[in-house]
């Protein structure tokens, strides 16, 4: 397991997955703030965020690289 200070160096895949989650979350927040989105768009955005979270949690469970 990596220490918090060496996490990015120790596990670049975790860092990539975390960035993927942040991008999906920010995309959803920005679209919701900027304009009305349809229910279908909302569902897709929420699914993108949920899948990013699931991939991150799956990686953490498999590799033990949590913060």
Legacy VTK file of the C-alpha trace (Angstrom):
# vtk DataFile Version 3.0
C-alpha trace
ASCII
DATASET POLYDATA
POINTS 67 float
0.000 0.000 0.000
1.240 3.491 -0.803
1.497 6.410 1.568
-0.639 9.448 0.746
2.414 11.486 -0.219
3.625 8.938 -2.788
0.222 7.841 -4.083
0.466 9.506 -7.513
3.917 8.053 -8.111
3.038 4.664 -6.685
-0.275 4.183 -8.474
-0.741 6.154 -11.674
-3.848 4.114 -12.544
-5.580 5.266 -9.360
-4.677 8.867 -10.173
-6.067 8.439 -13.694
-9.318 6.943 -12.390
-9.667 9.734 -9.861
-9.212 12.315 -12.631
-11.827 10.487 -14.701
-14.279 10.708 -11.806
-13.575 14.411 -11.232
-14.056 15.159 -14.940
-17.403 13.314 -15.044
-18.585 15.028 -11.862
-17.564 18.478 -13.101
-19.157 17.884 -16.509
-22.444 16.997 -14.815
-22.317 19.985 -12.456
-21.473 22.420 -15.243
-24.214 21.235 -17.576
-26.812 21.313 -14.822
-25.760 24.813 -13.892
-25.586 26.184 -17.435
-28.801 24.884 -18.957
-31.847 22.698 -18.577
-30.992 19.117 -19.325
-33.429 16.401 -20.263
-34.096 13.471 -17.969
-32.218 11.254 -20.401
-29.186 13.564 -20.288
-29.366 13.700 -16.491
-29.494 9.922 -16.320
-26.508 9.567 -18.656
-24.474 12.115 -16.714
-25.324 10.411 -13.423
-24.425 7.024 -14.922
-21.052 8.402 -16.072
-20.306 9.618 -12.546
-21.494 6.363 -10.967
-19.385 4.260 -13.337
-16.315 6.381 -12.630
-16.859 5.892 -8.894
-17.346 2.155 -9.373
-14.132 1.819 -11.401
-12.194 3.759 -8.757
-13.591 1.655 -5.908
-12.930 -1.557 -7.817
-9.330 -0.534 -8.396
-8.898 0.439 -4.748
-10.277 -2.898 -3.591
-8.062 -4.860 -5.965
-4.851 -2.972 -5.297
-5.300 -1.525 -1.808
-4.326 1.982 -2.867
-6.718 4.134 -0.848
-6.076 7.576 0.561
LINES 1 68
67 0 1 2 3 4 5 6 7 8 9 10 11 12 13 14 15 16 17 18 19 20 21 22 23 24 25 26 27 28 29 30 31 32 33 34 35 36 37 38 39 40 41 42 43 44 45 46 47 48 49 50 51 52 53 54 55 56 57 58 59 60 61 62 63 64 65 66
